[in-house]
Each structure stands twice: as structure tokens, then as C-alpha cells.
Amino acid sequence: MVVIEKDLAKEYKLMEDKERKLTEDNVNNPSHYNRKNIEAICAIEASMDAEDFQGYLKGNTLKYIWRYKYKTKPLEDLEKAQYYLNLLIKKVKEDYDSPSKIS
């Protein structure tokens, strides 16, 4: 289990490093979502199966799109929606490319 969590953390770290700006990034890597070197998104994914995690990503995407017009930083909410959508696309591609999936 610890190896899986470390692999997930490495995967997200690599993805976030590509997207992260040099300054504090409230979209891709909010510092308040990282405790004891565990990203909240990694803990959430580890707590559910792939289908449930994709549902979580879809829900967060919709949440940020739904409310962006009512926020003081609408662009930030749209970027958060994009973050979750990009991660959902990545996970669906992984499922689709997995040899264990039958069409």
C-alpha cells in the first residue's frame, strides 16, 4: 500500500510540476492541500476504486464550472475545472488503454 501511495504521489508530482508556475499555485498545487507529504488528491484516489474516482473528478469539474460566474476570481475556478477535467481525461485514457479492459 505504501508503494502504491508513493507511486501515486510521484505521478501527481510529475504532472503538477509540468503545470506549476514558480509562484504559489492555488489551482494545481495549493499548499493547504498537502499534509505530511501526502497530496489530498492522492489520498482521495487511494480511498476509492477507479470508477468512483472518475466520478469524483467529474463532480469537481462540474462544481467549478457551475459556480465560476459567482466567484471573485472566476478565472481561477475555470482553471480548477480544467485541472480536474485534465486529470479525468488522463484517468479515462489509462482505463481505455489498459489491456484488462474489454471493449
Secondary structure, DSSP 8 states (H G I E B T S, - for coil): -HHHHHHHHHHHHHHHHHH--SS-BTTTB-GGGEETTEEHHHHHHHTS-HHHHHHHHHHHHHHHHHHGGGSS-HHHHHHHHHHHHHHHHHHHHHHHH-TT---
